[in-house]
Every structure is written in C-alpha cells, then in structure tokens.
C-alpha cells in the first residue's frame, strides 16, 4: 500500500468528533476509541477568544491503513490503533480516534481528533462565576454583564462545577517540521507492523468526501493518478524512482503536474526520441591546383637592334594591348543604334579622328578614348599625328582635366 497522511485544523472539534464516531453519520465504522466530552475544550477556546476570528480548537490527522486490518480481532485493533494514535499525536489524553471504510469499502483509514491543550484538574468552584461585557471575570455585582432588557446574564460556571483548567497550546504543533515528522512516524508505525509500503507518488490525491465538490475532486484525482502513472513509467525507463529524485528536480516535476491538472489535463511524460545517427561527413579532397602559367617574357628593345626588329617588337606589344582592351557596350542615341564600337587605339579611325570631328561632336566613348590616346604617344606610328590630335582637341582635354 501507499503511505497517506493528511493534517488539518479544526474550528469545531466537537462536531468533527461526532462526525467520525457517530454510527448515524458513518455507515462503515470498524472500531473507535471511547468518546471524549469536547464541550469544556470548546467553551475554553470561545471564552478566551481574543479576536473576531474563532480560535483553533484542535487538529485532525487522517492515516491510510491496510485493508486487511479490518479482519483483525477487536482486541488487536483497539491496542494497535490506540498505539498509533498516541504515537502520532505525542500524548495519550485529549484525543479521540475512529477507523472506518469509505463508501465503496476500498479504503480503510483512521481519523484522529485531538486538542493542542491539556486539561488540568483544579478542584471545584466555590461560587457562581459571572463575566463582564468584555468577557472578563466580574469582581462585583455591578460588573456583571446584562442582556438587552437589563437583566443579569446567567453565570458561566456554577458553584460546585469542576475547575477543569487547560494548559497553553503546545508549541510543537506549530513547528514547521511537525507535519513531516508525523508522516515519518506514520510510515514507521506501518512498517513495524509488517506493512509493505509502495513507492510514493509525487503528487498526492485529495479527499473526495461527500460534499458538493466531491465530483470535482473525483475528476481531479483521476488526472492526478494518470499523471503519477505516466511519471513513474517515465522514471522506470530511466532506471529511477520518485524517492530517488533530487529535491530540485522533484519540485520541478511537481509544479509541471499541478499546472496540467489545474488546466484540466494530465501530464504526459515521454522519453525523447532517439537521435538518428548522422552519416560521417566525407571531406572531399581539394582538386589539385594547377600552377599558373607564367607569361612569356617579352623581348626588350636594345640599341644593337636594327629598325625592322624594333618595329616587330613594337607591333607585338600593340597586339597584346588590343587583346586586353574590352569592348564598350552599345547604347542608343536619337533612336539610332550605333553599330560601331569604340575603335581600338591603334586603328586608323582613332588616329585620324581629329581630322573629321570637333570635340563637341565626339561621343562619351570617343572622348574617353581621346583622353587615353593623349598620354600614349607610342600608339601612333607617326609622332606628328599624335601632336596634331592633341592640338586639335586641346580645349576639350584641358577642360576635362
């Protein structure tokens, strides 16, 4: 079975004690402790109330028990259930317990109701005790509280009544770790009696009860059970359990499950899909680079060469320049396509351009060619043609600079 413990505060300890032990209100009571008169406890809390909020009259502990214990003898049940109740509360007095089934007889559990105070015997009252309007003990007849008609209210204690006083509330029940200690004690009590405890679920279920919210709580518990089952399967595939989770990771999982349940869904835990092995990258060998062919060294003109050899070398140089020269794209001017591209520098067209056109009549490509020719005298076979061209286009060339 699984370990389940729930602890709550009680604002009406007498009503709760009657609910767990009254056969008219509980149909499947297995066994119960002797009844306790909770009226003095309630009266003391209400008479010593210091604020508008009612005092906490006690607490209740609910512990899940093995269903097989319902078949044990009554002597065994009374002895063992009393020991468990006293162990969890930490005292043997001022408590009451009862063991019964739920409506479907699928869950045997124990209710323990107790007060945080301890009753102390102080004798009997030797006179009637009246209170003032402030709730204090009246020292004179004039201080006694009166009703709306002006009559003195009846005494809170009669002469001869027991002075059953109460101690202050035990501070251990307010400690932060008290609830966790009670859960550990409950687990130990079950283990000591031979009960095998299953691995706990990370998210606990809620008590359905019989109130108007029971259907909502029942639907919520269904989502919690599915979420817990999915998480346990997820951890089992990884070789882990809920008990072995680190606190930080357990808190993270729990918050994710609570978020899903609050949105009306159950949290599905899935293992990540296995990664498909990627084929190893094939590093292609770079293609062998070819050694660039070095340009053939051009012959140089020396003083020993005759005129024909010099002219031959000069012609070779001009041919290389013609190969490197890129043609200029053709544009349209005045709806007439110029079919002739920019002439090369060594053609007769460029050499004699100054004899046919003025600077203003030249196209942009021709002007650019003229500028290049004006600084390259070697392009002309006759130096005089070079000088005539520069003189003819002198105005345009000077303006361009």
C-alpha positions in Angstrom: 0.0 0.0 0.0 0.9 3.7 -0.2 1.6 5.9 2.7 -1.0 8.7 3.0 -1.3 11.2 5.9 -3.3 14.4 6.0 -3.4 17.0 8.7 -6.0 19.8 9.1 -7.0 22.4 11.7 -10.5 22.2 13.3 -12.7 25.2 14.2 -15.4 22.9 15.6 -13.7 19.9 17.3 -16.9 18.6 18.9 -18.8 18.5 15.6 -15.9 16.7 13.9 -15.5 14.2 16.7 -19.2 13.4 16.4 -18.9 13.0 12.6 -16.2 10.3 12.8 -17.7 8.3 15.6 -21.5 8.6 15.3 -23.0 5.5 13.7 -25.8 7.6 12.3 -23.4 9.6 10.3 -20.9 6.9 9.4 -22.2 3.7 7.9 -19.0 1.6 8.0 -17.3 2.2 11.3 -14.8 -0.7 12.1 -13.8 0.4 15.6 -13.4 3.6 17.7 -12.0 4.9 20.9 -14.1 6.0 23.9 -15.9 9.3 23.3 -14.5 12.5 24.8 -16.6 15.4 26.1 -15.3 18.3 24.0 -17.6 20.9 25.4 -15.2 22.2 28.0 -12.5 22.5 25.4 -14.8 24.4 23.1 -16.0 26.6 25.9 -12.5 27.5 27.0 -11.5 28.4 23.4 -14.5 30.5 22.9 -14.3 32.2 26.3 -10.6 33.1 25.7 -11.1 34.3 22.2 -9.1 37.5 21.7 -10.1 38.4 18.2 -13.1 38.3 15.8 -11.8 35.1 14.3 -12.6 31.9 16.3 -9.8 30.1 18.0 -8.4 26.9 16.5 -10.0 24.3 18.7 -7.9 21.3 17.6 -6.4 19.3 14.8 -7.2 16.1 12.8 -4.9 13.5 11.4 -6.1 11.1 8.7 -3.9 8.0 8.1 -4.5 5.3 5.4 -4.4 1.8 6.8 -4.1 -1.7 5.1 -7.5 -3.1 4.2 -6.5 -6.4 5.7 -6.5 -4.9 9.2 -10.3 -4.7 9.1 -10.4 -8.5 9.5 -8.2 -8.5 12.7 -9.6 -9.1 16.1 -11.2 -6.3 18.0 -8.5 -6.6 20.8 -5.7 -6.3 18.2 -7.4 -3.3 16.6 -8.0 -1.5 19.9 -4.5 -2.0 21.1 -2.7 -1.2 17.8 -4.9 1.7 16.7 -4.5 3.3 20.2 -0.7 3.0 20.0 -0.7 4.5 16.5 -2.9 7.5 17.6 -0.8 8.2 20.7 2.4 8.0 18.7 1.3 10.4 16.1 -0.2 13.0 18.5 2.6 12.7 21.1 0.3 12.2 24.1 -2.3 9.8 25.5 -5.0 12.2 26.6 -7.2 14.9 24.9 -7.7 12.8 21.8 -10.2 10.6 20.1 -9.9 8.3 17.1 -12.1 6.1 14.8 -11.4 3.7 12.0 -13.9 3.1 9.2 -14.3 2.4 5.4 -15.1 4.8 2.7 -18.5 4.4 0.9 -17.1 1.8 -1.6 -15.2 -0.1 1.1 -12.0 0.3 -0.9 -10.0 2.4 1.6 -9.6 1.7 5.3 -8.4 4.8 7.1 -8.1 6.3 10.6 -9.3 9.7 11.9 -7.5 11.1 15.0 -9.0 14.3 16.6 -7.1 16.0 19.4 -6.7 19.3 21.2 -3.4 21.2 21.4 -4.1 21.8 25.1 -4.1 19.5 28.1 -6.9 19.5 30.7 -5.7 20.2 34.2 -7.7 19.3 37.3 -8.0 22.3 39.7 -10.8 21.4 42.1 -14.4 22.8 42.0 -15.8 26.4 42.0 -16.9 27.6 45.5 -19.3 30.2 44.0 -21.0 31.2 40.8 -18.7 32.9 38.2 -20.1 35.7 36.1 -18.4 37.6 33.2 -18.3 41.2 32.4 -19.3 42.6 29.0 -15.6 42.3 28.0 -15.6 38.6 28.8 -13.5 39.0 32.0 -14.4 37.6 35.4 -16.8 40.0 37.2 -15.4 41.0 40.6 -18.7 42.7 41.8 -22.4 42.5 41.0 -22.2 45.8 39.2 -19.7 44.5 36.7 -21.8 41.5 35.7 -22.8 41.5 32.0 -26.5 42.3 31.3 -28.8 41.5 28.3 -30.8 44.0 26.2 -33.6 44.0 28.8 -31.1 44.9 31.6 -31.2 41.5 33.3 -28.0 39.9 34.5 -26.8 37.1 32.3 -26.5 33.7 33.9 -23.2 32.6 35.3 -20.7 30.8 33.1 -19.7 28.5 35.9 -22.0 27.3 38.7 -20.9 26.6 42.3 -19.6 23.1 42.5 -18.6 22.8 38.9 -15.2 21.4 38.1 -12.4 23.9 37.6 -11.0 21.9 34.8 -8.4 24.3 33.5 -6.3 24.0 30.4 -2.7 24.5 29.7 -1.4 26.7 27.0 -1.2 25.3 23.5 1.7 23.0 22.9 4.1 24.9 20.5 5.3 21.6 18.9 2.1 21.6 16.8 3.0 24.9 15.3 6.6 23.9 14.3 7.3 23.9 10.6 8.7 20.3 10.6 5.9 18.8 12.8 3.8 17.6 9.9 6.7 16.0 8.2 7.6 14.3 11.4 4.1 12.9 11.8 4.3 11.5 8.3 7.6 9.7 9.1 6.1 8.4 12.3 3.0 7.0 10.5 5.3 5.3 7.9 7.4 3.8 10.7 4.3 2.5 12.6 3.1 0.7 9.5 6.5 -0.7 8.6 6.9 -2.0 12.2 3.6 -3.9 11.8 4.8 -5.7 8.6 3.2 -3.4 6.0 5.0 -3.1 2.7 4.9 0.5 1.5 4.9 1.1 -2.2 7.0 3.8 -3.8 5.1 7.0 -3.2 3.6 9.1 -5.9 5.0 12.6 -6.4 1.5 14.3 -6.5 -0.9 13.2 -3.8 -4.7 12.8 -4.3 -7.3 14.8 -2.5 -10.0 13.5 -0.1 -13.3 13.4 -2.0 -15.7 13.4 0.9 -19.5 13.7 0.5 -19.9 17.5 -0.2 -21.0 19.3 -3.2 -17.4 19.5 -4.5 -17.0 15.7 -4.5 -17.5 15.2 -8.3 -14.9 18.0 -9.0 -12.4 16.4 -6.6 -13.0 13.0 -8.1 -12.3 14.2 -11.6 -9.2 16.0 -10.3 -7.9 12.8 -8.6 -8.3 10.9 -12.0 -5.9 13.4 -13.6 -3.5 13.1 -10.7 -3.5 9.3 -11.0 -2.8 9.4 -14.7 0.0 12.0 -14.2 1.6 9.9 -11.5 1.4 6.7 -13.5 3.0 8.5 -16.5 5.8 9.9 -14.4 6.5 6.6 -12.7 6.7 4.8 -16.1 9.0 7.6 -17.4 11.3 7.3 -14.5 11.3 3.5 -14.6 12.5 3.6 -18.2 15.4 5.7 -17.0 16.1 3.4 -14.1 15.0 5.9 -11.4 12.2 6.2 -8.8 10.3 9.2 -7.3 12.1 8.6 -3.9 15.5 8.9 -5.6 14.8 12.3 -7.3 16.8 15.3 -6.1 14.6 17.8 -4.3 15.0 20.5 -7.0 14.0 18.1 -9.8 11.1 16.7 -7.8 9.8 20.2 -7.2 10.1 21.0 -10.9 8.1 17.8 -11.9 5.5 18.5 -9.3 4.9 22.1 -10.5 4.5 20.9 -14.1 2.0 18.3 -13.0 0.0 20.8 -10.9 -0.1 23.2 -13.8 -1.5 20.5 -16.1 -4.1 19.4 -13.6 -5.3 22.9 -12.9 -5.9 23.2 -16.7 -8.0 20.0 -16.7 -5.3 17.9 -18.3 -2.9 15.2 -17.2 0.8 15.5 -17.7 2.2 13.0 -20.2 5.9 12.2 -19.7 7.7 10.8 -22.8 11.2 9.8 -23.4 12.9 11.9 -26.1 13.0 10.3 -29.5 16.4 8.6 -30.2 18.7 10.6 -32.3 19.2 9.2 -35.8 22.9 8.6 -36.4 24.1 11.1 -38.9 26.5 9.7 -41.6 30.0 10.9 -41.1 30.9 13.8 -43.2 33.0 13.0 -46.2 35.8 15.5 -46.5 36.3 15.9 -50.2 39.9 16.3 -51.2 40.5 19.6 -52.9 41.3 19.4 -56.6 44.9 19.8 -57.4 45.7 23.3 -58.2 47.4 23.9 -61.4 50.4 26.1 -61.4 49.6 29.3 -63.2 51.4 29.7 -66.5 53.8 32.4 -66.3 53.6 34.9 -69.1 56.4 34.6 -71.6 59.0 37.3 -71.1 58.7 40.0 -73.8 61.8 40.8 -75.9 63.4 44.1 -75.0 64.5 46.7 -77.5 68.2 47.3 -77.3 70.5 49.7 -79.0 72.1 47.0 -81.1 68.8 46.1 -82.9 68.1 47.5 -86.3 64.9 49.3 -87.3 62.9 46.3 -88.6 63.5 44.3 -85.3 62.4 47.3 -83.3 59.2 47.7 -85.3 58.4 44.0 -84.9 58.7 44.1 -81.1 56.5 47.3 -81.0 53.8 45.5 -83.1 53.8 42.6 -80.7 53.1 44.9 -77.8 50.3 46.6 -79.7 48.7 43.3 -80.4 48.7 42.3 -76.7 47.1 45.6 -75.8 44.3 45.0 -78.4 43.5 41.6 -76.7 43.3 43.1 -73.2 41.0 46.0 -74.4 37.3 45.2 -73.6 34.6 46.4 -76.0 32.3 49.1 -74.8 28.6 48.2 -74.7 26.4 49.7 -77.5 23.9 52.4 -76.5 21.1 54.1 -78.5 21.3 57.8 -79.3 18.5 59.6 -81.1 16.7 56.3 -81.8 19.7 55.3 -83.9 21.7 52.3 -82.8 25.4 52.9 -83.0 26.7 49.8 -84.7 30.3 50.7 -84.4 32.0 50.0 -81.1 34.8 52.2 -79.7 37.7 51.7 -82.0 41.0 50.4 -80.7 43.8 52.9 -80.2 45.9 51.6 -83.0 43.3 51.8 -85.7 43.3 54.4 -88.4 39.8 55.6 -87.2 41.2 56.9 -83.8 44.4 58.3 -85.4 42.5 60.4 -87.8 39.5 61.3 -85.6 40.8 64.9 -85.2 40.6 65.4 -88.9 36.8 64.6 -89.1 35.2 65.8 -85.8 35.3 68.5 -83.2 35.4 67.9 -79.5 31.7 68.8 -79.2 30.8 66.2 -81.8 32.5 63.3 -80.0 30.5 60.7 -78.1 31.4 60.0 -74.5 33.2 56.8 -75.5 35.2 58.7 -78.1 36.1 61.4 -75.6 37.4 58.7 -73.2 39.4 57.1 -75.9 40.9 60.5 -76.9 42.0 61.2 -73.3 43.8 57.8 -73.2 45.5 58.5 -76.6 46.6 61.9 -75.5 49.0 60.3 -73.0 50.1 57.4 -75.0 52.3 58.6 -77.9 53.5 55.0 -78.6 50.1 54.2 -80.1 50.9 56.3 -83.2 53.2 55.3 -85.9 53.9 58.9 -86.7 54.6 61.3 -83.9 53.2 64.2 -85.9 49.8 62.6 -85.9 49.9 62.4 -82.1 50.8 66.1 -81.9 48.1 67.1 -84.3 45.5 65.2 -82.3 46.5 66.8 -79.0 46.5 70.3 -80.6 43.1 69.8 -82.2 41.4 68.5 -79.0 43.4 70.8 -76.7 40.4 72.8 -75.5 38.4 69.7 -74.6 41.3 67.9 -73.0 42.2 71.0 -70.8 38.6 71.3 -69.8 38.4 67.6 -68.9 41.4 67.9 -66.6 
